[in-house]
Amino acid sequence: MKALWMLSFSLLLYSCDCVQQVQAVVLDKTTRLPIEKVGIQKEEERSYGSPGVFTDVSGAFEFRDISGGLGKCPDVVLLFEKDGYQPLKKRFKSSVERDTIYLERIW
């Protein structure tokens, strides 16, 4: 019985939830200027409608979510959308700080 309890406890610790966090700035690919109000959401939540977060006036954003992970935090795939720009899908490690994303204008 003690062995079964230890095994259950070990599996519980191994499969705990983890925090996914991405901090970055979104810039125009050509001008290298920040892009305000870019909608950002997880790929698997796209069908829910509205974006999870938006970039601020300096193009910066912080995305946080909690995800289950079997032994490690899974990567997070984010979608970036703004009128006049090509949508972008990018994969991040579960914790990323100070990344730069470039969006390309639709001409």
N, C-alpha and C positions, 0 to 999 in steps of 0.2 A: 504494500500500500504506500509506503514511504517513497519507493522508487517511482511509482506512478505519479505521486504528487510532485516530486522533483522534476520529472519529465514534463508535466503540464506547466509548471512554473517556468521552466527553461524555454518552452515553446512560446509562452506568453511574452517573455522578455525579448525573444528573438524576433517576434512579429509585431512589435509596438509601432504606433504611428510615428511619423516623422514630419518635421516642418520643412516645407519647400519655400525658399526665399530667393528672389532675383531682384537685384538693384541694378539699374542701367539707365542710359540716356539714349533717346532716339533722335537721330540727325538725318537731314536731307543728304542723300548720297552725293549730289553734285555740289551743293553750296556749303555743306558741312554745318548748316545752321540748325538749331534745335527745332523740333516739330511739336507744337502744342496740341493737346486733345487727341492723341492717337489712342484708339481703343485697344485694350490688351486683355486677352482671356485665354484660359486653358483650352487646348484643342478639344478635349473630350466634353467641354461645357459649351461648345459653340452653339449647339441646338437650343440652348436655354434662352438665347436672345441677346440681352444687353451685355456689353463688356464688363469685366470685373473691375478694371482700373483704367485710368486715363493718364497720359503724360501731363506734366505741368508746363508752365510757360518756358522753363529751361529745358524741356524735353525729357526730364527725369521722371522715373516711376519706381515704385517698389511693389512687388507682387509677393504675397504670402499665402500659403495654403497648407493644409494638413493632409497628408497622404499616408496610406498604409504602406509598409515596406517589409518585405520578408528578408530580414538581415541587413538591409541597407535602404536608404531613401532612393526611390526611382527618379530618373530624370523627369523634367517637366517640359512639355511642349507648349509654347505660347504662340498665339496668333496676334499679329499686329495689323490693324486696319485703320485707314484714314482716307477720306475722299480725296481723289487726285493723286493717290499713291498706289503702287502695286502692293497687294496684301503680302505679308511675309509670315512664314512659319519657321520657328527656330527652336531647337532643342537645347536645354540648359541642364547642367548638373544640378542637383537638388539645392545647392547653396552657391549663388554667384553674386559677387559684388563688383561694381564699377565696370560693367561691360558696356559696349557701345553697339547699337543697332543702327544700320543705315537703310532707309527706305528710298526707293526709286520712284520718281515722278512718272505719271502716265502722261505722255505728250499727245 
